[in-house]
């Protein structure tokens, strides 16, 4: 039996549980709290912060291979373990160009992949010339540790930008600025690469964000075959260049003139792939475990006409488990409700998701079903 150590114990690790049982894999999880979602499915746990390399050394002693549920790790400390023979998948070299968003942008540009125009904000001297190159509105991003909209700001004027950069000096955060893309829609694609270099790619999906947080995913996206091929080519180029082993999520912009640009890379399973648990022959979570365990990759194709996934986001501070709403959601035909078991709700926090399978690939039906889910979940 393969023992897989997972750094991080949130819902992404929790959703590996079913696949681990199916594949006969033991999961050992490094996570800071015994209340974290993945604790309930782990064979063993190492209670520690995910950037605690001493704890990862203990995790390594219990595991055959170590993978990641999120990317907020101390690469420098982990590299000492890798030198000592600890097997990380993906390997640390595949993560290092991606964790700082400015470095990530530079890496993608060097690969010849299409990205928005961008600059590092290292000092205020050359700020004006950089802004002149972009114009307003522009996007300001924290270079490290931003997710679910945190650390991303749409800036409409110089005064707001200078105010944010002043804040930067107090918090020791570094930023990049990039051009604002007036996209037609946002897309995402999940791709996996095996130990042998085989790549499988899931159907390209449309993601719908509000306040930079994903609210809905529609699979497959209503795009042209050429646009789908462009997204797939981006995924293949990136995964092969990094020699990834495992699953990556790639967020994309579709511009008004039909171009596909890279927005961000997530070096792990991703929210945009949750639909695969119910809609695909092999879920992204099973695919990830297959890759890191050196097993053949599975079939990523849809087993239904389409699917809509809706995130159940917190809208209040409470300790409720929302049993009544969850029962109503489960009563929707072909709905699959996932509740992450978090003990505390707060605005914007991902508490669960619902996937509804579709009998026909119809954008209107998908939007109507998403609205039905949200009308049950959110107070009017």
C-alpha positions in Angstrom: 0.0 0.0 0.0 1.4 3.4 -1.0 1.5 6.0 1.8 1.0 9.6 0.5 1.9 12.5 2.8 -0.2 15.6 2.1 1.0 19.1 3.2 -2.2 20.9 4.1 -5.5 19.6 5.5 -8.2 21.7 3.9 -11.0 20.6 1.6 -8.7 19.8 -1.3 -7.0 17.1 0.8 -10.4 16.0 2.2 -11.7 15.4 -1.3 -8.7 13.0 -1.9 -10.3 10.6 0.6 -12.6 8.7 -1.6 -10.0 8.3 -4.3 -7.4 7.1 -1.7 -9.9 4.4 -0.6 -10.5 3.4 -4.2 -6.8 3.1 -5.0 -5.7 1.6 -1.8 -3.6 4.6 -0.8 -3.0 5.7 2.8 -3.1 9.5 3.4 -1.0 11.1 6.1 -1.8 14.8 6.5 0.3 17.7 7.9 -2.1 20.4 9.1 -2.3 22.9 12.0 -5.7 22.0 13.5 -7.4 18.7 14.5 -10.6 20.4 13.2 -9.4 20.7 9.6 -11.5 18.9 7.0 -8.9 16.3 5.9 -8.3 15.0 9.5 -11.5 13.0 9.2 -10.2 11.0 6.2 -6.5 10.7 7.1 -4.9 7.4 8.3 -2.5 9.5 10.4 -1.9 13.2 11.0 1.1 15.5 11.9 -0.3 18.4 13.7 1.8 21.4 12.7 1.7 24.5 10.4 2.2 23.6 6.8 5.4 25.7 6.6 7.0 23.7 9.5 9.8 21.8 7.8 10.6 19.8 11.0 7.0 18.5 10.9 7.5 17.7 7.2 10.5 15.6 8.2 8.2 13.5 10.5 5.6 13.4 7.7 8.4 12.1 5.3 9.2 9.3 7.8 5.6 8.1 7.6 5.2 8.5 3.8 6.5 7.1 0.5 5.9 10.3 -1.3 4.8 13.8 -0.3 2.4 16.1 -2.2 0.8 19.5 -1.6 -2.7 20.6 -0.9 -1.7 24.3 -1.2 1.4 26.2 -2.1 2.1 28.3 1.0 5.2 26.3 2.0 8.8 27.0 2.9 10.6 25.8 -0.3 14.0 26.6 1.1 13.6 24.4 4.1 11.9 21.6 2.2 14.8 21.6 -0.4 17.1 20.3 2.4 14.8 17.3 2.8 14.7 16.8 -1.0 18.5 16.7 -1.0 18.3 14.0 1.7 16.1 11.9 -0.6 12.5 12.8 0.4 10.3 12.4 -2.7 8.1 15.4 -3.4 5.6 15.3 -6.2 5.4 17.7 -7.9 9.1 18.2 -7.2 10.2 21.5 -5.6 11.8 22.8 -8.9 8.3 22.7 -10.4 6.9 24.9 -7.6 9.7 27.4 -7.3 9.0 29.6 -10.4 5.3 29.8 -9.4 4.9 30.8 -5.8 5.9 34.4 -6.3 3.3 35.8 -8.8 5.9 38.2 -10.4 8.3 35.3 -11.0 5.4 33.2 -12.3 4.5 35.9 -14.8 8.2 36.1 -15.9 8.4 32.3 -16.3 5.2 32.2 -18.4 6.4 35.0 -20.6 9.8 33.3 -21.1 7.9 30.2 -22.2 6.2 32.3 -24.9 2.8 31.9 -23.2 0.3 34.8 -23.6 0.0 36.9 -20.4 -1.2 40.4 -19.6 1.5 43.1 -19.6 3.0 43.3 -16.0 5.7 45.0 -13.9 7.2 44.5 -10.5 6.6 47.3 -8.0 10.0 47.5 -6.3 10.1 51.2 -5.6 8.1 54.4 -6.2 10.7 56.1 -8.4 9.8 54.3 -11.6 6.1 53.9 -10.7 4.7 56.7 -13.0 6.5 55.4 -16.1 5.1 51.9 -15.5 1.6 53.2 -14.9 1.8 55.2 -18.2 2.5 51.9 -19.9 -0.6 50.3 -18.5 -3.2 53.1 -17.9 -6.1 52.8 -15.4 -7.8 50.7 -14.4 -5.0 48.3 -13.6 -4.6 45.3 -11.3 -2.4 45.3 -8.2 -1.5 41.8 -6.8 0.4 40.6 -3.8 3.3 38.6 -5.0 2.9 35.9 -2.3 0.1 34.2 -0.5 -2.9 35.6 -2.3 -5.9 33.3 -2.9 -9.7 33.6 -3.2 -9.4 37.2 -4.1 -7.2 38.1 -1.2 -4.3 40.3 -2.2 -5.8 41.3 -5.6 -7.1 44.8 -6.2 -8.6 46.6 -9.2 -7.1 50.1 -9.0 -8.9 52.9 -10.8 -6.7 55.9 -10.0 -3.2 57.0 -8.8 -4.3 58.1 -5.4 -5.8 54.7 -4.6 -2.6 53.0 -5.9 -0.3 55.2 -3.7 -2.5 54.5 -0.7 -2.1 50.7 -1.2 1.6 51.1 -1.7 2.0 53.0 1.5 0.1 50.1 3.2 2.6 47.8 1.5 5.5 49.6 3.3 3.9 48.9 6.7 3.0 45.2 6.0 6.2 44.3 4.1 4.1 42.9 1.2 5.6 43.1 -2.3 3.3 43.7 -5.3 3.2 43.6 -9.0 0.9 45.6 -11.3 -0.5 44.4 -14.5 -2.9 45.5 -17.2 -6.6 45.1 -16.6 -8.0 42.7 -19.1 -11.7 43.5 -20.1 -12.3 39.8 -20.6 -15.4 38.3 -22.2 -15.3 35.5 -19.7 -12.9 33.6 -17.4 -11.9 30.1 -18.2 -9.9 27.4 -16.4 -8.4 24.0 -17.3 -7.2 21.2 -15.1 -4.3 19.1 -16.4 -2.3 16.2 -15.0 1.1 14.8 -15.9 2.4 11.4 -14.9 5.9 10.2 -13.8 6.4 9.0 -17.5 5.4 12.4 -19.0 1.9 11.4 -20.1 -0.5 14.4 -20.0 -4.3 14.3 -19.7 -6.4 17.4 -19.9 -9.9 17.9 -18.6 -12.6 19.8 -20.5 -12.1 23.6 -20.4 -14.6 25.2 -18.1 -16.0 28.7 -17.6 -15.5 30.2 -14.1 -17.7 33.0 -12.8 -16.2 35.2 -10.1 -17.6 37.8 -7.8 -15.2 40.0 -5.8 -12.4 37.8 -7.2 -13.9 34.7 -5.6 -15.1 31.8 -7.7 -18.9 31.5 -7.4 -19.7 29.1 -10.2 -18.1 26.8 -12.7 -19.8 25.6 -15.9 -18.5 22.5 -17.7 -17.7 22.5 -20.5 -17.1 26.2 -21.4 -19.1 27.5 -24.4 -16.0 28.3 -26.5 -14.8 27.5 -30.0 -12.6 24.4 -30.7 -9.7 26.7 -31.5 -10.0 28.4 -28.1 -10.2 25.0 -26.3 -7.1 23.9 -28.2 -5.3 27.1 -27.2 -6.0 26.4 -23.5 -4.9 22.8 -23.9 -1.7 23.9 -25.6 -0.9 26.3 -22.7 -1.5 23.5 -20.2 0.8 21.0 -22.1 3.6 23.5 -22.6 3.6 24.5 -18.9 3.4 21.0 -17.4 6.1 19.7 -19.8 8.4 22.7 -19.2 8.1 22.2 -15.4 8.2 18.4 -15.6 5.2 18.4 -13.3 4.0 15.1 -11.6 0.5 15.7 -10.5 -2.5 18.0 -11.2 -2.3 21.7 -11.9 -5.1 24.2 -12.3 -4.7 27.0 -14.9 -6.9 30.1 -14.8 -7.4 31.9 -18.1 -8.9 35.0 -19.6 -10.9 34.9 -22.9 -10.6 38.3 -24.4 -13.2 40.1 -26.5 -11.2 39.4 -29.6 -11.1 35.7 -28.9 -7.5 35.3 -27.5 -6.8 33.1 -24.5 -4.4 34.6 -21.9 -3.0 33.0 -18.7 -4.3 34.6 -15.5 -2.8 32.4 -12.8 -1.4 28.9 -12.1 -2.3 26.8 -9.1 0.2 24.0 -8.7 -2.3 21.5 -7.2 -5.9 20.4 -7.5 -8.2 23.4 -8.0 -11.7 24.7 -7.3 -12.4 24.8 -11.0 -12.1 21.0 -11.2 -14.5 20.0 -8.4 -17.1 19.2 -11.0 -14.9 16.2 -12.0 -15.9 14.3 -8.8 -19.3 13.6 -10.3 -19.1 14.5 -14.0 -15.9 12.8 -15.1 -14.7 9.2 -15.4 -11.7 10.1 -13.2 -11.9 13.0 -10.7 -9.0 15.5 -10.4 -8.4 14.1 -6.9 -8.0 10.5 -8.1 -5.9 11.8 -11.1 -3.6 13.6 -8.7 -3.1 10.5 -6.5 -2.6 8.3 -9.6 0.1 10.7 -10.8 2.0 11.0 -7.6 1.8 7.2 -6.9 3.2 6.4 -10.3 0.0 4.8 -11.5 -1.4 5.1 -15.1 -3.5 8.2 -15.5 -7.3 7.9 -15.8 -9.8 9.1 -18.4 -10.6 12.8 -17.8 -13.6 13.0 -20.1 -17.1 14.1 -19.1 -19.6 11.2 -18.5 -22.6 13.5 -19.0 -23.6 16.4 -21.3 -22.3 19.0 -18.8 -22.3 20.2 -15.2 -22.6 23.3 -13.1 -20.7 23.6 -9.8 -21.7 26.3 -7.3 -19.5 27.2 -4.3 -21.3 27.5 -1.0 -19.6 30.6 0.5 -20.1 31.9 4.0 -22.2 35.0 4.2 -22.2 35.6 8.0 -20.2 34.8 11.1 -21.7 31.7 12.7 -21.2 28.2 13.9 -24.2 26.7 11.9 -24.0 23.6 9.7 -26.9 24.8 7.5 -28.6 21.5 7.7 -31.9 22.8 6.3 -30.4 24.5 3.2 -28.2 21.4 2.5 -31.3 19.1 2.5 -33.0 21.5 0.0 -30.0 21.5 -2.2 -29.7 17.7 -2.1 -33.3 17.5 -3.3 -32.4 19.1 -6.7 -32.4 16.4 -9.4 -28.9 15.2 -10.2 -27.4 17.4 -7.4 -24.3 16.3 -5.4 -23.7 18.3 -2.2 -20.3 18.4 -0.6 -20.0 19.8 2.9 -16.4 20.4 4.1 -17.2 20.1 7.8 -15.7 23.5 8.8 -16.8 24.5 12.3 -16.9 28.2 11.6 -18.6 30.2 8.9 -17.4 33.7 7.9 -18.2 35.9 4.8 -16.5 34.5 1.7 -15.2 31.3 3.3 -15.7 28.2 1.2 -17.9 25.9 3.3 -18.9 23.4 0.6 -20.0 23.1 -3.0 -22.9 21.6 -5.1 -22.5 20.0 -8.5 -25.6 19.5 -10.7 -25.2 17.2 -13.7 -26.8 18.4 -16.9 -28.7 16.3 -19.5 -27.9 18.7 -22.3 -25.1 21.3 -22.7 -27.1 24.4 -22.4 -25.7 27.6 -21.0 -29.2 28.9 -20.1 -30.1 25.8 -18.1 -26.7 25.9 -16.3 -27.2 29.5 -15.3 -30.8 28.8 -14.1 -29.6 25.9 -12.0 -26.8 28.0 -10.5 -29.5 30.6 -9.6 -31.7 27.9 -8.0 -28.8 26.8 -5.8 -27.9 30.3 -4.8 -31.5 31.2 -4.0 -31.6 28.3 -1.6 -28.2 28.9 -0.1 -28.1 32.7 0.3 -30.7 34.6 2.4 -32.8 36.8 0.1 
